[in-house]
């Protein structure tokens, strides 16, 4: 079982269904990646801040030693927000390459447009629990430093994550190497149609994280969410039964039919098999229209932090480059 592929602006191919590794414990992710590759996954989505790249790297090393060729894999990592200074970009990329035990990355993404205080501490905090921003650091300067990684052969493509249209436009209009991909939260409650249209016009592939609505996000228990969880939605369940598929498969298929790369995550073998088994059915116009119609611009993954007062606030919400302040979306708090 394998994923179909999409074409990047360079002409290279990227598998349309990848394995997400966010919140996958290091003790479980090595086995999960091995199982995923054995199942047919060839696209592995990682990030420095996930804290499990070394464990993913062990699985990649095992698979490559087992006969898989490096050019059969598509490996992504992301530059963290405390490493935005241009002189930190190359060492950060090199560290992810070493952690993942591969000689290059296929895609390296700017994880967020905002910068936090430079240093080794991933989440530098003030006394009140708020994060320490670096408002003097412009993500455009960071992206220009990332362009040099392509020149050096450290990564084949670069892109961005969690940017709004205005921020993406700024990069597109100012960059020497255009972003190959934009990775954002995307599901029926936040279908990102406007952003998708922009990406299509500029030959940027959109990647969807949280395609199932991120039901295991750590702050979910602390939020008051009036929406029916996507995996429990009765009307989506009816669609799934009509096709003999699971709700998760319908949600993944919804995205690939829109030309969007999908990055579901799981460490369970039966879920890994299920999530990539979406190529033997096609959602009809009625089903697609229903799923599109669920859009309410509701955002689930704008990570929350608890301040000393006990108040939950969106991480880096006071940073001048925070992307979701004026994009029309509503964060579920």
Secondary structure in CASP SS format (residue, H / E / C, confidence):
PFRMAT SS
TARGET T0000
AUTHOR 0000-0000-0000
METHOD secondary structure of the structure
MODEL  1
X C 1.00
X C 1.00
X C 1.00
X C 1.00
X E 1.00
X E 1.00
X E 1.00
X C 1.00
X C 1.00
X C 1.00
X C 1.00
X C 1.00
X E 1.00
X E 1.00
X E 1.00
X C 1.00
X E 1.00
X E 1.00
X E 1.00
X E 1.00
X C 1.00
X C 1.00
X C 1.00
X C 1.00
X C 1.00
X H 1.00
X H 1.00
X H 1.00
X H 1.00
X H 1.00
X H 1.00
X H 1.00
X H 1.00
X H 1.00
X H 1.00
X H 1.00
X H 1.00
X H 1.00
X H 1.00
X C 1.00
X C 1.00
X C 1.00
X E 1.00
X E 1.00
X E 1.00
X C 1.00
X C 1.00
X H 1.00
X H 1.00
X H 1.00
X C 1.00
X C 1.00
X H 1.00
X H 1.00
X H 1.00
X H 1.00
X H 1.00
X H 1.00
X H 1.00
X H 1.00
X H 1.00
X H 1.00
X H 1.00
X H 1.00
X H 1.00
X C 1.00
X C 1.00
X C 1.00
X C 1.00
X H 1.00
X H 1.00
X H 1.00
X C 1.00
X E 1.00
X E 1.00
X E 1.00
X E 1.00
X E 1.00
X E 1.00
X C 1.00
X H 1.00
X H 1.00
X H 1.00
X C 1.00
X C 1.00
X H 1.00
X H 1.00
X H 1.00
X H 1.00
X H 1.00
X H 1.00
X H 1.00
X H 1.00
X H 1.00
X H 1.00
X H 1.00
X H 1.00
X H 1.00
X H 1.00
X H 1.00
X C 1.00
X C 1.00
X C 1.00
X C 1.00
X E 1.00
X E 1.00
X E 1.00
X E 1.00
X E 1.00
X E 1.00
X C 1.00
X C 1.00
X C 1.00
X C 1.00
X C 1.00
X E 1.00
X C 1.00
X C 1.00
X C 1.00
X C 1.00
X C 1.00
X C 1.00
X C 1.00
X C 1.00
X E 1.00
X C 1.00
X C 1.00
X C 1.00
X C 1.00
X C 1.00
X E 1.00
X C 1.00
X E 1.00
X C 1.00
X C 1.00
X C 1.00
X C 1.00
X C 1.00
X H 1.00
X H 1.00
X H 1.00
X H 1.00
X H 1.00
X H 1.00
X H 1.00
X H 1.00
X H 1.00
X H 1.00
X H 1.00
X H 1.00
X H 1.00
X C 1.00
X C 1.00
X C 1.00
X E 1.00
X E 1.00
X E 1.00
X E 1.00
X E 1.00
X E 1.00
X E 1.00
X C 1.00
X C 1.00
X C 1.00
X H 1.00
X H 1.00
X H 1.00
X H 1.00
X H 1.00
X H 1.00
X H 1.00
X H 1.00
X H 1.00
X H 1.00
X C 1.00
X C 1.00
X C 1.00
X C 1.00
X C 1.00
X C 1.00
X E 1.00
X E 1.00
X E 1.00
X E 1.00
X E 1.00
X C 1.00
X E 1.00
X C 1.00
X C 1.00
X E 1.00
X C 1.00
X C 1.00
X H 1.00
X H 1.00
X H 1.00
X H 1.00
X H 1.00
X H 1.00
X H 1.00
X H 1.00
X H 1.00
X C 1.00
X C 1.00
X C 1.00
X E 1.00
X E 1.00
X E 1.00
X E 1.00
X E 1.00
X C 1.00
X C 1.00
X C 1.00
X C 1.00
X C 1.00
X C 1.00
X C 1.00
X C 1.00
X C 1.00
X C 1.00
X H 1.00
X H 1.00
X H 1.00
X C 1.00
X C 1.00
X C 1.00
X C 1.00
X C 1.00
X C 1.00
X C 1.00
X H 1.00
X H 1.00
X H 1.00
X C 1.00
X H 1.00
X H 1.00
X H 1.00
X H 1.00
X H 1.00
X H 1.00
X H 1.00
X H 1.00
X H 1.00
X H 1.00
X C 1.00
X C 1.00
X C 1.00
X H 1.00
X H 1.00
X H 1.00
X H 1.00
X H 1.00
X H 1.00
X H 1.00
X H 1.00
X H 1.00
X H 1.00
X C 1.00
X C 1.00
X C 1.00
X C 1.00
X E 1.00
X E 1.00
X E 1.00
X E 1.00
X E 1.00
X C 1.00
X C 1.00
X C 1.00
X H 1.00
X H 1.00
X H 1.00
X H 1.00
X H 1.00
X H 1.00
X H 1.00
X H 1.00
X C 1.00
X C 1.00
X C 1.00
X C 1.00
X C 1.00
X C 1.00
X C 1.00
X C 1.00
X H 1.00
X H 1.00
X H 1.00
X H 1.00
X H 1.00
X H 1.00
X H 1.00
X H 1.00
X H 1.00
X C 1.00
X C 1.00
X C 1.00
X C 1.00
X E 1.00
X E 1.00
X C 1.00
X C 1.00
X C 1.00
X C 1.00
X E 1.00
X E 1.00
X E 1.00
X C 1.00
X C 1.00
X C 1.00
X C 1.00
X C 1.00
X E 1.00
X E 1.00
X E 1.00
X C 1.00
X C 1.00
X C 1.00
X C 1.00
X C 1.00
X C 1.00
X C 1.00
X C 1.00
X C 1.00
X C 1.00
X C 1.00
X C 1.00
X C 1.00
X C 1.00
X C 1.00
X E 1.00
X E 1.00
X C 1.00
X C 1.00
END
